Each structure stands twice: as structure tokens, then as C-alpha cells.
């Protein structure tokens, strides 16, 4: 199979979809891999390293896309890449379609096969290709909150971990999944007073087992969320609906009850966000805005700030699935691996994923009808 890896065009997105080691593995399977020149530089991989691994380096972006049977990316296509989409092309990347009607419409009309990293799902419900970036973003969130609590960044001027005799920052994490768990680890490591809210009692029991008395766990409901948001110095949104739009669990009125200089970091922003006052996605170069006196951090590609770590973690997770798609073709691979099949969001000019269809009122074609 001919596989292409373009340079990411999203602002301040320095990750790349494949490491040189990943290229070598695909070449050993007999596949042809092309990398756009400079695609790996943000992650400190040179064109020479890719060449040594067996890749062809192309400077012509249009040629890179047109020659490909499958394109590997990190983030969803930017508008300037829409011209390269064509019928039958397999696009394997993070899509987050439920938060973007225009992108969804464009992908359906193009006829591509859109396979989303974030909806590949194992039988136990876990999301193996979302997990590594959730781990990165979760661990980043308390660090970013600590930075923006500083008064010169608009925060209330408190230290995340406090000092002897002085309170630590009260940190509320909404969602106890991969993002929330990793956020809690780092927040507690910084010395913060941590509370995790989740709707799943079994998950809360697990978190209580691993964290013990170092953090408080509470069952999610609107009353509890409202009470705890009002007390929080930091709120971290860590809610996920696989492939779907994130519900707004923290209302604008709740945000208004926070004391000025508090910080909100919504990791779920690329799926719409779980905080009502997150009304637009920000960038690494201009990551925050202030609303109702609260600093809002709403960067949609948080792991892009630590691209080398993120690229290694991403390739570690995605490469086995890339190899299946390349070795078997997308239909045969998805027939063989149901977890991979759940990653198909768009195929043959129709929506295949229920949560995306529900977000926009689209007709959803049963996956098995396409794989038959």
C-alpha cells in the first residue's frame, strides 16, 4: 500500500503521525511510505532520519496526497487540505467530527473513508488510540493550571501546592477516565487538594483504591457540580463521550460563582467542551481568555505542545492498526478487527458512526452493510 504522511497544518501542531521507527516497520511489510518534507521537524525527526528508515521525502503536498492509498495524520484536515480529499482514500487520524458540522459534511461529500483514532474501541470499552493523548493532556492540565494561577497570567496568585500553613489550590476534576486520572496524579504530585467527580460508581471505587485519602471522589449530579465549582480554584474538564459531543456539565451560572482569578482547563474542548463558557477553541500562541473573571484555557491540541513525547506515544498505539489496514485493506482489516471497525466514522459518502449522526441529525448507515 502507498502511505503518505503530510505535515500538520493546524496552528502550533508539531506532532507527526509516524516516527522513523514506524516507517521502518511499514517498509519491512513491503509498503511504500512518503513523508512531506519537514513533517517531523516539530518532533525533532529530520528528513534524513526518515530517509534512512526507507521513506521517500516529497516537497509537493498535492503529489503526496494524490499518490496515497492511505493518509496518516494527527489532527483533522484543515480547510486548505479539503481539495486533496477524494473518493476511496483512507484517512486515519483524530477526526472529532461531532463538534464540526462543516468538516463532517465535507468528508461525506468527498467519498473518503474516515477512520477516527478516537473511536477505535476495545471490547472492554477502552479507547486505545485516544488513551496516549489523553494521558498526555491529563498530565499537562494541572501544570497549565498552576502556570495560569500566577497573578501575572491573570490568576488569583496562589501556589498549586501551597506551603506549610497556607492552603493548597482546590482542584476539581470533572470526569474520572484516562484524562481525569492522569490529571489527578499530577495535581496531587503538585500538592493540590483534589476532588474527582464522575457518574460511574465503579470507576470512583477504583480511583478511591488507587488514590485513597489523597483525593476525594464524588458522584456526579448538577447539585454536586455546582457546589464544588463554587469552591474550586481550578476546574479541569475531563469528560468524554466516545465520538460524540461533550455535554455541558458546568453551566455559565456555575462559572460565575467561582472567585475571580480561578482557572478552567477544558481538555474536552476538541469535542465541544464540558464547560458552558468555553465558547471557542484557542491556540498555543494565545491559549487563554478571561470570562466572568475566570481564566479559560481552551487549546484543542494540548499534546501538540510536547510533540516529541506525543508522537512516540501516538505511534506506539496506532502502528499495529496502521499495519492491519495496510496489509489487508480497510474492509478486510475491519472485518477481522471489530475494534478497528468502530473507528470508521465516514465511508462511501455516508455517516457510519451513531454519535456523529446524532450530533447533526444525519442518516447513519449500519457498519456491517459496508463491510458485507
Buried (B, 14 or more C-beta within 10 A) or exposed (E): BBBBBBBBBBBBBBBBBBBBBBBBBBBEEEBBBBBBBBBBBBBEBEBEBBBEBBBBBBEEBEEBBEBBBBBBBBBBBBEEBBEBBEEEBBBBBBBBBBBBEEBBBBBBEBBBBBBBBBBBBEEEEBBBBBBBBBBBBBBBBBBBBBBBBBEEBBBBEBBBBBEEEEEBBBBBBBBBBBBBBBBBBBBBBBBBBBBBBBEBEEBBEBBBEEBEEEBBBBEBEEEEBBBBBBEBBBBBBBBBBBBBBBEBBBBEEBBBBBEEBBBBBBBBBBBBBBBBBBEEBBBBEEBBBEBBBBBBBBBBBBBBBBBBBBBBBBBEBBBEBBBBBBBBBBBEBBBEBEBBBBBBBBBBEBBBBBBBBBBBEBEBBEBEEBBE
